[in-house]
Amino acid sequence: MNKVTSTALLGMLALANAGLDYSAVCVFLDVDPFGTFSPNNFFAGLVAIAQSLLLIILPWVASEKIAAGEKGPAACAIVGSLFVAMAGAFLRATTEAASTTTSVSGEVVSGLSIDGMAFVLIMAGIALGEAIAAFLIKGLDIRAEAEALQAEIERMRIIENHIDEDIATAARVALAAGRQSIAAAKGSCEQVFQQLVAKSDDSHNCFIGFVDEIEAQRKAEREQFAKLSAEFQMGEAVMVITDAKANEYIMADETLTDLSEKYTGHENIRGNGYYLRHTDFATKIDYPGNVDRDLSIGLRAPVKTSDSKEKMQKTYDVAEKVLLRVMDDLDNTTEPEDIVTTEPAETAVTTTKED
């Protein structure tokens, strides 16, 4: 079952449950659910909506707590969900049991009828179905996030393995060059031998420098990855400036907000980025060259990190206001003239603005 289908199913269950709860509260308050609207009808509607929303929120909380290994809060959320699910059905059952009807023989009969019992069971089933559906949908979302994180970790392991292979290959090449130098020296004069030994030393020194450079690069990448991972675990870093390689590294399609949906038709917005190439951004920061065409500003989509999603949403709202001010400043400027540089083809100014 895909995301759209499961969400639609949850929505139908929530609407059905809200409608049945509204009817049950109206019967309890002795008002006509479909008659003239009154304060009692309004109160019944609020109770029905609150009950339906709680049957979504409490199972979501339970699913998150189970994923975090917090059994106590998870149990409380599950018990709360069951209590809310049965509240509407219990209210209807109580009302039906207290009501009286007149039989065909004229005898007054009180208590819960078979039809009333069936209706109460249907109410309880729909309420429990909504709670279970909300719990399962949230559980699937959490599992998908965990799988995405595991995939990213595996990708970093592959990168590290390739670096080890590159070091091993460079070592083999350097050793082979050293052996060839020594072999050639044995069949030549002492002067040639000394020259080859010197070249071998140079090759060895170059190899040592090459290994040191790779190790430094590995260390820098690990430090940057650790720093980036730490930043992405918190909800404080929202606005980012990226290029095509950085977008691939942070999986921008999954982590950044799609600005093109919110600011439809904006000439400098494509996908999840506000692109700076055709603004005077370079002039404002006193950069003498051209801004790469893939350089853009983006906003991280609010998610639950080490902080709550609500806290990151507040930070996101502030960052979005800052982005709007930046866009307003840059959009109302004259696009700079092309500057002759040795810029690579993929970022050269010879292409049009639509590229």
CORBELJO-V16998 format. One record per residue. N is the residue number from 1. RES is the residue in three letters. PSI is psi in degrees with one decimal (none if undefined). Layout:
[[N:RES:PSI] [N:RES:PSI]]
This chain:
[[1:MET:123.6] [2:ASN:178.5] [3:LYS:-42.3] [4:VAL:-44.6] [5:THR:-45.4] [6:SER:-38.6] [7:THR:-39.9] [8:ALA:-41.4] [9:LEU:-44.1] [10:LEU:-40.0] [11:GLY:-41.9] [12:MET:-41.1] [13:LEU:-39.7] [14:ALA:-42.4] [15:LEU:-44.0] [16:ALA:-42.8] [17:ASN:-40.7] [18:ALA:-41.3] [19:GLY:-43.9] [20:LEU:-39.8] [21:ASP:-37.7] [22:TYR:-44.4] [23:SER:-41.7] [24:ALA:-41.7] [25:VAL:-38.7] [26:CYS:-43.6] [27:VAL:-41.2] [28:PHE:-38.2] [29:LEU:0.1] [30:ASP:46.4] [31:VAL:154.6] [32:ASP:121.2] [33:PRO:-30.2] [34:PHE:15.7] [35:GLY:-154.6] [36:THR:131.5] [37:PHE:131.8] [38:SER:171.1] [39:PRO:-32.9] [40:ASN:-38.4] [41:ASN:-40.6] [42:PHE:-43.0] [43:PHE:-41.7] [44:ALA:-38.6] [45:GLY:-41.8] [46:LEU:-43.5] [47:VAL:-42.5] [48:ALA:-43.7] [49:ILE:-43.0] [50:ALA:-42.2] [51:GLN:-41.0] [52:SER:-40.7] [53:LEU:-38.5] [54:LEU:-33.6] [55:LEU:-8.2] [56:ILE:-45.3] [57:ILE:-46.8] [58:LEU:-44.5] [59:PRO:-34.3] [60:TRP:-43.8] [61:VAL:-42.1] [62:ALA:-41.7] [63:SER:-41.5] [64:GLU:-40.9] [65:LYS:-36.9] [66:ILE:-42.5] [67:ALA:-31.9] [68:ALA:-2.3] [69:GLY:15.7] [70:GLU:90.0] [71:LYS:-38.2] [72:GLY:-58.1] [73:PRO:-35.1] [74:ALA:-43.5] [75:ALA:-41.1] [76:CYS:-41.7] [77:ALA:-38.9] [78:ILE:-44.6] [79:VAL:-40.8] [80:GLY:-39.5] [81:SER:-44.5] [82:LEU:-41.5] [83:PHE:-45.9] [84:VAL:-39.5] [85:ALA:-37.4] [86:MET:-10.4] [87:ALA:-47.7] [88:GLY:-44.8] [89:ALA:-40.1] [90:PHE:-40.5] [91:LEU:-42.4] [92:ARG:-40.9] [93:ALA:-41.5] [94:THR:-42.4] [95:THR:-44.4] [96:GLU:-40.4] [97:ALA:-31.0] [98:ALA:-11.0] [99:SER:161.9] [100:THR:148.0] [101:THR:161.7] [102:THR:123.7] [103:SER:176.0] [104:VAL:-35.8] [105:SER:-2.0] [106:GLY:4.3] [107:GLU:136.0] [108:VAL:124.0] [109:VAL:132.8] [110:SER:163.9] [111:GLY:174.4] [112:LEU:118.7] [113:SER:172.9] [114:ILE:-42.8] [115:ASP:-41.4] [116:GLY:-40.7] [117:MET:-42.1] [118:ALA:-41.4] [119:PHE:-40.5] [120:VAL:-41.6] [121:LEU:-37.9] [122:ILE:-43.1] [123:MET:-46.8] [124:ALA:-39.6] [125:GLY:-43.1] [126:ILE:-41.1] [127:ALA:-45.2] [128:LEU:-37.0] [129:GLY:-40.5] [130:GLU:-44.5] [131:ALA:-43.2] [132:ILE:-42.1] [133:ALA:-43.0] [134:ALA:-41.3] [135:PHE:-45.0] [136:LEU:-41.5] [137:ILE:-44.0] [138:LYS:-37.8] [139:GLY:-39.5] [140:LEU:-38.9] [141:ASP:-43.3] [142:ILE:-40.9] [143:ARG:-40.7] [144:ALA:-40.6] [145:GLU:-39.9] [146:ALA:-40.0] [147:GLU:-38.5] [148:ALA:-41.2] [149:LEU:-40.7] [150:GLN:-37.7] [151:ALA:-38.6] [152:GLU:-40.4] [153:ILE:-41.6] [154:GLU:-36.9] [155:ARG:-38.9] [156:MET:-33.9] [157:ARG:-40.2] [158:ILE:-41.4] [159:ILE:-43.8] [160:GLU:-39.2] [161:ASN:-38.8] [162:HIS:-36.6] [163:ILE:-40.3] [164:ASP:-40.7] [165:GLU:-39.2] [166:ASP:-40.0] [167:ILE:-43.7] [168:ALA:-40.9] [169:THR:-43.4] [170:ALA:-37.2] [171:ALA:-42.8] [172:ARG:-40.8] [173:VAL:-43.0] [174:ALA:-41.4] [175:LEU:-39.2] [176:ALA:-40.3] [177:ALA:-39.2] [178:GLY:-43.0] [179:ARG:-41.3] [180:GLN:-38.3] [181:SER:-43.4] [182:ILE:-39.8] [183:ALA:-41.2] [184:ALA:-34.2] [185:ALA:-30.9] [186:LYS:-27.5] [187:GLY:14.7] [188:SER:-176.5] [189:CYS:170.8] [190:GLU:-36.2] [191:GLN:-45.8] [192:VAL:-40.1] [193:PHE:-45.2] [194:GLN:-38.8] [195:GLN:-43.0] [196:LEU:-37.4] [197:VAL:-40.2] [198:ALA:-41.5] [199:LYS:-36.9] [200:SER:-40.4] [201:ASP:-40.7] [202:ASP:-42.4] [203:SER:-41.0] [204:HIS:-42.9] [205:ASN:-39.5] [206:CYS:-39.5] [207:PHE:-43.7] [208:ILE:-42.7] [209:GLY:-38.1] [210:PHE:-44.4] [211:VAL:-43.6] [212:ASP:-40.3] [213:GLU:-42.1] [214:ILE:-42.7] [215:GLU:-40.3] [216:ALA:-38.7] [217:GLN:-42.2] [218:ARG:-43.8] [219:LYS:-42.2] [220:ALA:-40.8] [221:GLU:-40.7] [222:ARG:-40.8] [223:GLU:-42.4] [224:GLN:-40.1] [225:PHE:-41.1] [226:ALA:-42.2] [227:LYS:-44.0] [228:LEU:-42.6] [229:SER:-40.8] [230:ALA:-41.3] [231:GLU:-41.1] [232:PHE:-12.9] [233:GLN:-10.3] [234:MET:158.1] [235:GLY:17.2] [236:GLU:-32.3] [237:ALA:104.3] [238:VAL:-49.2] [239:MET:129.1] [240:VAL:149.2] [241:ILE:121.1] [242:THR:168.1] [243:ASP:-169.6] [244:ALA:-43.0] [245:LYS:-41.3] [246:ALA:-37.9] [247:ASN:-38.7] [248:GLU:-37.6] [249:TYR:-40.5] [250:ILE:5.9] [251:MET:63.3] [252:ALA:-33.4] [253:ASP:-23.6] [254:GLU:-26.7] [255:THR:-18.5] [256:LEU:152.0] [257:THR:140.1] [258:ASP:97.2] [259:LEU:-25.8] [260:SER:-27.3] [261:GLU:-34.2] [262:LYS:-33.9] [263:TYR:65.6] [264:THR:133.5] [265:GLY:-1.1] [266:HIS:130.2] [267:GLU:-24.6] [268:ASN:3.6] [269:ILE:127.6] [270:ARG:121.5] [271:GLY:-122.1] [272:ASN:21.8] [273:GLY:145.7] [274:TYR:108.6] [275:TYR:137.1] [276:LEU:-4.7] [277:ARG:-42.4] [278:HIS:32.7] [279:THR:176.2] [280:ASP:35.1] [281:PHE:-42.9] [282:ALA:-39.6] [283:THR:-39.7] [284:LYS:-28.8] [285:ILE:11.0] [286:ASP:38.7] [287:TYR:124.5] [288:PRO:-16.9] [289:GLY:-162.3] [290:ASN:145.7] [291:VAL:130.7] [292:ASP:142.9] [293:ARG:-16.2] [294:ASP:9.7] [295:LEU:125.2] [296:SER:163.6] [297:ILE:132.9] [298:GLY:169.6] [299:LEU:127.7] [300:ARG:133.0] [301:ALA:137.3] [302:PRO:127.2] [303:VAL:169.4] [304:LYS:117.5] [305:THR:-147.2] [306:SER:-24.6] [307:ASP:177.8] [308:SER:158.3] [309:LYS:-33.9] [310:GLU:-38.9] [311:LYS:-41.7] [312:MET:-33.1] [313:GLN:-39.8] [314:LYS:-43.5] [315:THR:-39.5] [316:TYR:-42.8] [317:ASP:-40.7] [318:VAL:-44.8] [319:ALA:-35.8] [320:GLU:-38.3] [321:LYS:-40.2] [322:VAL:-43.1] [323:LEU:-41.1] [324:LEU:-38.1] [325:ARG:-39.9] [326:VAL:-46.0] [327:MET:-42.5] [328:ASP:-37.8] [329:ASP:-44.9] [330:LEU:-32.1] [331:ASP:-28.1] [332:ASN:34.6] [333:THR:162.2] [334:THR:132.1] [335:GLU:132.2] [336:PRO:152.3] [337:GLU:155.4] [338:ASP:142.0] [339:ILE:129.3] [340:VAL:117.4] [341:THR:178.8] [342:THR:35.3] [343:GLU:141.9] [344:PRO:159.5] [345:ALA:-37.4] [346:GLU:-15.4] [347:THR:13.6] [348:ALA:158.3] [349:VAL:1.7] [350:THR:-12.3] [351:THR:168.1] [352:THR:171.5] [353:LYS:-28.3] [354:GLU:-14.4] [355:ASP:none]]
